Amino acid sequence: MSIRHGFIALLLLANVGQAQAYSYAAAGKEPLIDAREQLLTAASEGQDGSAILASLAEELDYLEQHHKVQLQTPLAEAIKGKDVEATAALLNRAYKAEIERRLEGASQNLGDYQTAKVLVVKSKRFLDLILPSLNEGDRKAAEQALVQVLDAIGNPGVFGVGAKPADAAAFAEAEKALMTVLAPL
């Protein structure tokens, strides 16, 4: 009978299926990130990038309206002129605006740890694309500032144990430090 129970347990374990992993990573697509290589390739090879830019119109419109950056016309001109450096610089400017947007959202949601954390993690995805264009000192300063932003959102702890409240002042200071490093973009 113990062999039979062991066999049944083995069958049950084998048929459980895959467990779904929980992640703090921000799910969902980021059109500006996904289109980066296509836009840089279009610029370097002189391809027509208008379809790619059209697919990004909603995101670029939002950034132009709310973050006061000019992106669509300069990107179209840079791609048409086969100017890879200008295309990359404009994408970095868009990513900087996205970081600012996400961190503003996180600041407004400091009372909701999960939302704030997702927004900070999303901003890191954009920062990771900008970092190679920064000098080493600015790279380290930007990474450190983002770590401080993440720390400032607090932590709910596990069942309240080890909980740390959000610190709005520290968040604002770290956000300002990050945006100061990114200001030249």
trRosetta pair geometry for C-beta under 8 A, 3 or more apart (Angstrom, degrees):
i j d omega theta_ij theta_ji phi_ij phi_ji
1 4 5.4 -51 -151 34 39 115
1 5 6.5 40 152 -18 68 103
2 5 5.6 -48 -145 37 37 112
2 6 6.2 41 153 -21 64 105
3 6 5.6 -54 -148 38 31 114
3 7 6.3 34 152 -21 65 106
4 7 5.7 -54 -148 35 30 112
4 8 6.5 30 153 -18 64 105
5 8 5.7 -53 -147 37 32 111
5 9 6.3 33 153 -19 64 106
6 9 5.7 -54 -147 37 30 112
6 10 6.3 33 153 -21 64 105
7 10 5.6 -52 -149 35 31 114
7 11 6.5 32 152 -18 64 104
8 11 5.7 -53 -149 36 32 112
8 12 6.4 33 152 -19 65 105
9 12 5.7 -54 -148 36 32 112
9 13 6.3 30 155 -16 65 106
10 13 5.8 -57 -147 39 30 109
10 14 6.2 28 155 -19 65 110
11 14 5.7 -58 -144 38 29 111
11 15 6.2 11 162 -7 65 114
12 15 6.2 -70 -145 45 26 100
12 16 6.9 51 153 -54 62 89
13 16 5.9 -27 -155 -14 35 117
16 19 7.7 -1 134 -58 115 83
23 27 7.9 113 79 -57 112 92
24 117 5.8 -62 -167 141 117 127
24 118 7.1 -142 -180 -82 71 65
24 121 6.1 169 134 -59 92 156
25 121 6.0 -155 -129 161 42 144
26 118 4.8 111 -95 -167 94 84
26 119 7.8 97 -89 -74 136 24
26 121 5.0 167 -24 95 100 110
26 122 4.3 11 3 -68 170 90
26 125 7.2 -100 49 -18 121 134
29 34 5.9 -3 -172 -36 104 142
30 33 4.0 43 96 19 115 115
30 34 6.2 156 81 -17 60 88
30 98 8.0 78 -161 -167 120 153
30 122 7.3 157 -83 -157 129 98
30 125 6.4 161 -8 117 164 143
30 126 7.7 -143 -179 -67 153 87
31 34 5.6 -58 -137 41 31 111
31 35 5.9 20 167 -14 67 113
31 55 6.8 -152 -162 134 127 94
31 56 5.6 172 137 -107 121 79
31 59 5.5 -167 70 -23 123 149
32 35 6.2 -59 -139 40 24 104
32 36 7.2 54 153 -56 56 85
32 56 6.4 93 -86 -138 68 122
32 59 5.6 -148 -49 140 102 153
32 91 7.3 156 180 -152 98 86
32 94 5.7 -152 -152 133 139 128
32 95 6.8 176 135 -80 132 72
32 98 6.4 -154 57 -57 155 149
32 126 7.7 20 95 -108 125 105
33 36 5.9 -26 -163 -19 36 116
33 125 6.3 -37 -84 147 154 114
33 126 7.1 -117 -73 -90 108 66
33 129 6.7 -156 -121 -46 90 148
35 38 5.1 -66 -160 48 61 115
35 39 5.5 59 145 -25 90 106
35 52 5.4 139 -156 -174 119 106
35 55 6.9 168 -88 86 137 116
35 56 5.8 -90 21 -62 167 126
36 39 6.1 -65 -151 37 24 106
36 40 6.3 15 159 -12 64 110
36 91 5.9 97 -123 -162 88 150
36 129 6.7 -127 -102 -147 160 142
37 40 5.8 -57 -142 41 32 108
37 41 6.0 33 157 -20 67 108
38 41 5.8 -56 -146 38 27 111
38 42 6.2 30 154 -22 63 106
38 49 7.6 136 137 -131 87 94
38 52 5.1 -177 123 -117 124 143
39 42 5.6 -50 -145 34 31 113
39 43 6.4 30 154 -18 63 105
39 49 5.8 71 -128 -147 67 136
39 52 5.7 -171 -77 128 78 147
39 53 7.7 92 -107 -66 109 78
39 75 7.1 -41 -158 -170 132 114
39 79 6.5 -90 -164 -91 78 123
39 87 5.8 -175 144 -179 100 123
39 91 6.7 149 89 -74 144 127
40 43 5.7 -53 -148 37 32 111
40 44 6.2 25 156 -14 66 109
40 84 6.0 58 -157 -146 79 94
40 87 5.9 161 -101 112 59 132
40 88 6.4 47 -104 -72 109 87
40 91 7.8 -47 -59 -17 95 154
41 44 5.9 -59 -141 41 30 105
41 45 5.9 -1 168 8 68 116
41 47 6.9 7 123 23 80 133
42 45 6.6 -73 -136 53 20 90
42 46 7.8 -87 173 93 53 6
42 47 4.1 -96 -135 69 70 101
42 48 7.1 -72 -154 80 116 19
42 49 3.7 113 138 -76 156 103
42 52 6.4 -145 -27 17 154 146
42 79 5.1 4 115 -156 109 117
43 46 7.8 25 -175 -69 23 34
43 49 7.0 6 -53 -45 67 145
43 78 6.2 -16 -119 133 126 86
43 79 4.6 -96 -84 -120 80 61
43 82 5.9 129 177 -144 60 36
43 83 6.3 -68 -168 66 117 40
43 84 4.7 144 115 -91 120 59
43 86 7.9 -164 -152 65 143 82
43 87 4.1 -111 -60 -24 162 157
44 82 6.8 75 -129 -160 18 82
44 84 4.9 35 -75 -79 84 124
45 82 7.8 -151 62 -124 12 100
46 82 4.8 -24 -80 -82 83 112
47 79 7.8 -54 73 176 64 106
48 51 7.1 66 118 0 98 91
49 52 4.9 -53 -168 43 75 116
49 53 5.6 75 132 -23 89 102
49 75 7.6 -109 113 147 138 93
49 76 7.0 -163 80 -121 105 56
49 79 3.9 -62 22 171 142 159
49 80 7.7 -119 30 -52 102 62
50 53 5.6 -57 -143 42 33 110
50 54 6.0 39 155 -26 67 104
50 76 6.9 45 -95 -128 74 106
51 54 5.5 -49 -145 33 31 115
51 55 6.7 32 153 -20 61 102
52 55 5.8 -56 -157 32 32 111
52 56 6.8 16 149 -7 64 110
53 56 5.7 -67 -151 45 36 105
53 57 7.0 71 147 -64 65 75
53 60 7.5 -6 -165 -8 79 158
53 72 6.5 112 -176 -146 118 79
53 75 6.1 158 -110 108 122 123
53 76 5.9 18 -86 -79 174 88
53 79 7.6 -142 -46 12 124 154
54 57 5.6 -10 -158 -33 40 115
56 59 5.2 -60 -170 49 74 111
56 60 5.2 68 132 -22 94 109
57 60 5.9 -64 -139 45 26 106
57 61 5.8 33 161 -25 66 108
57 72 7.2 46 -121 -110 68 131
58 61 5.8 -51 -144 33 25 113
58 62 6.6 27 156 -20 59 105
59 62 5.8 -55 -154 32 30 112
59 63 6.6 23 153 -14 65 107
59 94 7.9 63 135 -171 108 122
60 63 5.8 -55 -147 39 34 109
60 64 6.1 34 155 -20 67 107
60 71 4.8 -137 -152 91 104 127
60 72 5.0 114 142 -67 141 92
60 75 7.6 -95 -124 15 146 146
60 94 7.0 -48 -108 -122 79 127
61 64 5.8 -59 -147 38 28 110
61 65 6.1 19 159 -13 65 112
61 72 7.6 25 -67 -45 60 134
62 65 6.1 -64 -147 41 25 105
62 66 5.8 -14 172 14 66 118
62 101 8.0 55 135 -113 114 152
63 66 6.6 -70 -126 54 22 87
63 67 4.9 -36 -165 38 64 121
63 69 5.7 -34 147 53 99 111
63 71 6.1 31 90 -4 124 146
63 94 5.9 50 150 -139 174 77
63 97 4.5 86 -152 123 113 147
63 98 7.1 -46 -95 -60 124 70
63 101 7.4 -86 -102 -46 81 137
64 67 7.4 -35 -70 55 9 77
64 68 7.6 50 -171 -113 41 15
64 69 6.1 -100 -103 72 53 61
64 70 6.4 57 -126 -107 103 38
64 71 5.9 -127 -68 22 99 97
64 72 6.8 -40 -52 -6 145 101
66 101 7.2 73 107 -102 129 107
67 97 4.0 121 122 -148 163 112
67 100 6.1 124 -125 79 125 134
67 101 6.6 -74 -62 -59 130 98
69 93 5.6 170 -163 154 140 111
69 94 7.1 -176 109 -88 147 53
69 97 5.2 -109 7 -66 144 140
70 73 6.5 -37 175 47 104 100
70 74 5.7 94 123 -9 97 119
71 74 6.4 -80 -147 50 21 101
71 75 5.6 19 167 -22 67 117
71 90 6.0 132 -139 -179 74 105
71 93 6.8 -168 -95 96 97 113
71 94 5.4 78 -123 -80 142 105
72 75 6.0 -60 -145 36 21 109
72 76 6.4 19 159 -17 61 108
73 76 5.8 -55 -147 36 31 111
73 77 6.3 27 156 -16 65 108
74 77 5.6 -57 -145 40 33 111
74 78 6.1 34 157 -22 68 107
74 86 7.4 -124 168 165 97 112
74 90 5.5 -177 112 -107 113 138
75 78 5.7 -54 -143 36 30 110
75 79 6.3 27 159 -16 65 107
75 87 6.6 78 -143 -128 72 73
75 90 5.0 -173 -82 127 81 152
75 91 7.8 90 -112 -60 115 70
76 79 6.0 -57 -147 38 27 108
76 80 6.2 25 156 -16 63 112
77 80 5.7 -57 -143 41 29 110
77 81 6.0 17 160 -8 65 114
78 81 5.9 -64 -142 47 25 103
78 83 4.5 -93 -157 70 75 107
78 86 3.8 -147 -127 104 122 114
78 87 4.5 171 128 -66 127 71
78 90 6.1 -168 7 -2 158 140
79 82 7.7 30 179 -75 32 31
79 83 7.7 -84 -57 46 19 73
79 87 5.9 84 -72 -95 70 124
81 86 7.5 16 75 48 121 143
83 86 3.9 18 128 26 122 116
83 87 6.2 150 97 -21 70 85
84 87 5.5 -55 -147 36 32 114
84 88 6.2 31 156 -18 67 106
85 88 5.8 -55 -147 38 30 109
85 89 6.2 29 154 -19 64 108
86 89 5.6 -54 -144 38 32 112
86 90 6.2 32 156 -19 66 106
87 90 5.9 -57 -149 37 28 109
87 91 6.4 29 152 -19 63 106
88 91 5.6 -53 -148 36 32 112
88 92 6.4 35 152 -21 64 103
88 133 7.1 167 148 -86 114 135
89 92 5.6 -51 -150 34 32 114
89 93 6.6 37 148 -21 63 102
89 133 7.8 154 -98 -156 62 153
89 185 7.3 -174 -163 -164 73 75
90 93 5.4 -48 -150 32 36 115
90 94 6.6 38 149 -19 64 100
91 94 5.5 -51 -151 35 36 113
91 95 6.3 37 149 -20 67 104
91 129 7.6 -82 136 143 111 130
92 95 5.5 -51 -145 37 34 113
92 96 6.3 41 152 -24 65 101
92 129 7.5 -157 -102 119 70 93
92 130 5.1 108 -142 -117 93 89
92 133 5.7 -57 -97 45 150 160
92 185 4.9 -119 131 -160 109 124
93 96 5.6 -47 -148 31 31 114
93 97 6.7 32 150 -17 61 103
93 185 5.4 -178 -86 140 62 95
94 97 5.7 -55 -153 36 34 112
94 98 6.4 35 148 -20 66 104
95 98 5.4 -50 -147 35 36 114
95 99 6.4 42 151 -23 65 99
95 126 4.1 172 -165 -172 92 101
95 127 7.5 166 156 -68 114 31
95 129 5.6 -137 -118 77 161 118
95 130 5.3 -168 103 -55 136 107
96 99 5.6 -49 -151 31 33 113
96 100 6.5 34 150 -17 63 104
96 126 7.7 -175 -60 148 24 123
96 130 6.7 96 -65 -98 79 150
96 179 7.9 106 -173 -133 98 72
96 182 4.8 166 -129 164 113 128
96 185 4.8 161 -45 81 148 139
97 100 5.6 -52 -150 37 34 114
97 101 6.3 39 149 -23 65 105
98 101 5.4 -50 -146 35 33 116
98 102 6.3 30 157 -17 66 105
98 123 7.2 176 125 -118 79 67
98 126 4.7 -177 89 -97 120 160
99 102 6.0 -57 -147 38 29 107
99 103 6.2 22 157 -13 65 111
99 123 4.5 90 -136 -156 69 99
99 126 5.0 -147 -61 88 87 132
99 127 5.9 84 -101 -61 133 87
99 130 7.8 -49 -34 -4 140 147
99 178 7.3 -125 153 141 131 126
99 179 7.7 177 109 -90 114 79
99 182 6.9 167 68 -59 147 177
100 103 6.0 -61 -143 42 26 106
100 104 6.3 31 156 -23 63 106
100 179 6.3 71 -95 -106 97 119
101 104 5.9 -56 -151 32 26 112
101 105 6.6 25 152 -16 61 106
102 105 5.6 -55 -153 37 33 113
102 106 6.3 34 149 -20 67 104
102 119 4.5 174 -175 -178 84 84
102 120 7.0 155 142 -82 111 26
102 122 5.0 -155 -128 87 146 106
102 123 3.9 -166 84 -64 137 98
102 126 7.5 166 6 14 139 133
103 106 5.3 -47 -143 35 38 114
103 107 6.3 44 153 -24 65 101
103 119 7.1 159 -80 140 28 109
103 120 7.1 65 -100 -101 70 69
103 123 5.6 57 -50 -89 84 161
103 149 6.6 -64 -127 -152 112 145
103 175 5.0 148 166 -129 136 115
103 178 7.4 177 -83 73 163 140
103 179 7.9 -141 64 -54 156 109
104 107 5.6 -51 -150 33 31 115
104 108 6.6 27 152 -15 63 106
105 108 5.8 -58 -150 38 32 109
105 109 6.2 5 157 2 66 115
105 115 7.8 -108 149 155 99 101
105 119 4.7 -150 93 -134 110 150
106 109 5.9 -75 -144 53 30 96
106 110 7.1 67 154 -71 64 67
106 115 7.6 179 -115 124 58 75
106 116 4.3 89 -154 -148 81 73
106 117 7.9 115 -130 -40 113 18
106 119 4.0 -164 -64 89 91 128
106 120 5.2 75 -103 -52 157 83
106 123 7.5 -72 -18 -13 135 133
106 149 7.4 67 105 171 151 111
106 153 6.5 -68 178 -93 113 124
106 171 7.5 -148 119 -164 104 130
107 110 6.3 -7 -159 -42 33 103
107 168 7.4 85 -156 -142 82 83
107 171 6.0 158 -108 135 83 131
107 172 7.0 77 -127 -80 126 74
107 175 6.7 -17 -67 -50 123 162
109 112 4.6 -54 -177 50 96 104
109 115 4.3 -84 164 102 149 121
109 116 4.7 -167 100 -65 96 81
109 119 6.9 120 49 3 131 142
110 116 5.7 72 -103 -89 38 148
110 153 6.2 -144 -132 -134 74 68
110 154 7.5 89 -175 8 86 113
110 166 4.0 162 176 147 102 160
110 168 5.8 -143 15 -86 177 84
110 171 6.4 -124 -98 -18 128 167
111 166 6.9 -113 -74 23 37 142
112 115 4.2 25 112 26 118 116
112 116 6.1 147 84 -18 66 90
113 116 5.9 -66 -147 41 26 109
113 117 6.0 24 161 -20 67 111
113 153 6.4 120 -136 149 67 103
113 154 6.2 -94 -104 84 105 97
113 155 7.0 95 -142 -128 137 25
113 156 5.0 -129 8 -36 166 104
113 166 7.4 -161 -89 -58 77 110
114 117 5.8 -56 -145 36 27 110
114 118 6.4 27 157 -19 63 106
115 118 5.9 -55 -149 35 30 110
115 119 6.5 26 155 -16 64 108
116 119 5.9 -60 -151 38 30 110
116 120 6.4 27 154 -17 66 107
116 153 4.4 172 128 -145 131 129
116 166 7.2 61 53 -106 177 137
117 120 5.8 -56 -146 38 32 109
117 121 6.2 32 155 -19 67 107
117 150 7.4 63 -127 -143 75 83
117 153 6.0 169 -70 114 69 156
118 121 5.7 -55 -146 38 30 111
118 122 6.3 32 153 -20 64 105
119 122 5.6 -50 -147 35 32 112
119 123 6.5 34 152 -21 63 102
120 123 5.6 -52 -151 33 34 112
120 124 6.7 41 148 -25 63 100
120 146 7.3 144 -174 -167 97 86
120 149 5.7 178 -133 123 121 111
120 150 5.3 149 150 -92 149 76
120 153 6.3 -120 -24 -30 147 145
121 124 5.5 -48 -155 27 36 116
121 125 7.2 45 147 -25 62 94
122 125 5.7 -43 -160 21 40 115
122 126 7.3 33 147 -10 64 99
123 126 5.8 -55 -160 37 42 109
123 127 6.2 44 145 -22 71 107
123 146 7.2 -164 107 -130 109 114
123 149 7.9 -49 79 111 143 155
124 127 5.2 -52 -142 38 38 114
124 128 6.2 48 156 -29 67 99
124 146 5.9 116 -95 180 90 145
125 128 5.9 -47 -153 25 28 115
125 129 7.4 24 150 -14 57 102
126 129 6.0 -58 -163 33 38 109
126 130 6.7 30 147 -15 69 108
127 130 5.5 -61 -149 39 39 110
127 131 6.3 57 154 -44 71 96
127 142 6.2 -179 -162 155 119 119
127 143 7.7 147 147 -88 133 59
127 146 6.0 -128 30 -70 177 151
127 178 7.9 -58 -105 -164 133 122
128 131 5.9 -33 -146 6 30 120
129 132 7.7 -52 -178 19 34 99
130 133 5.9 -71 -172 40 54 108
130 134 6.7 48 141 -26 83 108
130 142 7.6 -120 98 175 116 164
130 182 6.9 9 158 -120 157 109
130 185 6.9 -37 -148 -96 123 154
131 134 5.7 -62 -152 29 40 112
131 139 5.1 76 -160 -131 90 97
131 142 6.6 -160 -101 81 85 139
131 143 7.3 47 -112 -58 128 99
133 185 7.6 85 105 -109 133 107
134 138 4.0 -121 -179 95 116 116
134 139 4.7 156 92 -63 116 73
134 142 6.4 111 41 -3 177 140
134 181 7.4 25 -136 163 144 104
135 138 5.1 84 55 16 74 104
135 139 6.9 -132 97 -12 33 91
136 139 5.5 -52 -145 31 31 116
136 140 6.5 27 159 -15 65 104
137 140 6.0 -56 -151 37 29 107
137 141 6.3 27 152 -17 64 110
138 141 5.5 -54 -142 40 34 112
138 142 6.0 35 157 -21 68 106
138 181 5.1 147 -158 -165 87 102
139 142 6.0 -58 -148 36 25 108
139 143 6.3 21 156 -15 63 109
140 143 5.8 -56 -145 39 30 109
140 144 6.1 29 156 -19 65 110
141 144 5.8 -56 -145 39 28 111
141 145 6.2 30 155 -22 64 107
141 177 7.1 -127 171 163 96 101
141 181 4.9 176 105 -97 115 137
142 145 5.7 -53 -146 34 29 111
142 146 6.5 27 156 -17 63 105
142 178 5.9 81 -140 -138 66 77
142 181 4.6 -157 -73 111 85 152
142 182 6.7 87 -111 -54 120 89
143 146 5.9 -57 -151 36 31 109
143 147 6.5 34 150 -20 64 104
144 147 5.6 -51 -150 33 34 114
144 148 6.5 34 151 -18 65 105
145 148 5.6 -55 -151 37 34 112
145 149 6.5 40 148 -24 65 101
145 174 5.2 154 -167 -171 71 76
145 175 7.7 133 168 -87 109 15
145 177 4.2 -160 -115 100 122 106
145 178 3.7 177 122 -67 138 81
145 181 6.5 -165 2 3 148 134
146 149 5.3 -43 -147 30 38 116
146 150 6.4 40 153 -18 65 102
146 174 7.6 141 -84 163 16 113
146 178 6.0 87 -60 -102 69 135
147 150 5.7 -54 -151 37 31 112
147 151 6.3 32 150 -19 64 107
148 151 5.5 -51 -144 38 34 113
148 152 6.2 37 154 -25 65 107
148 170 6.8 -126 171 167 96 97
148 173 7.6 -73 142 95 134 91
148 174 3.6 -164 106 -114 109 132
148 177 7.2 27 61 53 143 139
149 152 5.7 -58 -150 33 28 113
149 153 7.2 34 152 -29 61 96
149 171 6.1 69 -140 -142 64 69
149 174 4.4 -165 -64 117 65 129
149 175 5.8 90 -105 -68 114 70
149 178 6.6 -16 -40 -24 130 142
150 153 6.2 -47 -160 16 34 110
151 170 7.4 -72 99 138 94 134
151 174 7.8 148 51 -65 93 164
152 166 6.6 52 151 -162 62 71
152 167 4.8 -96 -150 64 79 92
152 168 7.7 122 169 -85 112 12
152 170 4.0 -164 -113 103 114 101
152 171 3.8 175 129 -71 138 70
152 174 5.7 -166 -13 17 140 137
153 166 5.3 -27 -165 -117 36 101
153 171 6.6 83 -67 -96 59 121
154 163 7.6 18 171 178 108 71
154 164 4.7 -164 -153 102 73 77
154 165 5.0 -67 -116 154 141 18
154 166 3.8 -91 -12 -66 121 53
154 167 6.8 137 -61 -10 88 69
155 162 6.9 -41 109 129 122 90
155 163 6.4 -161 97 -143 71 42
155 164 4.6 42 38 38 89 99
156 160 7.4 -56 166 -90 74 43
156 163 5.6 -23 -173 -120 33 96
157 160 5.3 26 83 171 127 12
157 161 5.0 -172 167 74 125 36
157 162 3.9 154 -126 72 104 71
157 163 3.5 -84 -4 -60 124 62
157 164 7.2 124 -50 -6 94 64
158 161 5.4 -28 68 57 76 95
158 162 6.4 31 19 40 78 116
160 163 5.2 -37 -159 -30 50 128
166 171 6.9 3 178 -39 96 133
167 170 3.9 30 111 24 122 115
167 171 6.2 159 90 -21 65 84
168 171 5.5 -53 -145 35 31 116
168 172 6.3 31 157 -19 66 105
169 172 5.9 -53 -148 35 29 109
169 173 6.4 29 153 -18 63 108
170 173 5.6 -54 -146 38 32 113
170 174 6.2 28 157 -15 67 108
171 174 6.0 -61 -147 40 27 105
171 175 6.1 27 155 -20 65 110
172 175 5.7 -54 -142 38 28 112
172 176 6.2 31 156 -21 63 107
173 176 5.8 -55 -150 35 27 112
173 177 6.5 30 151 -20 63 105
174 177 5.5 -50 -148 34 34 114
174 178 6.5 34 153 -18 65 103
175 178 5.8 -55 -151 36 31 110
175 179 6.3 22 156 -12 66 109
176 179 5.9 -59 -143 42 29 105
176 180 6.2 36 154 -26 64 106
177 180 5.7 -53 -149 31 28 115
177 181 6.8 30 153 -18 61 102
178 181 5.9 -55 -156 33 33 110
178 182 6.4 14 153 -4 67 112
179 182 5.6 -62 -142 49 36 105
179 183 6.4 70 150 -60 65 82
180 183 5.5 -18 -153 -19 33 120
182 185 5.4 -33 -179 8 74 122
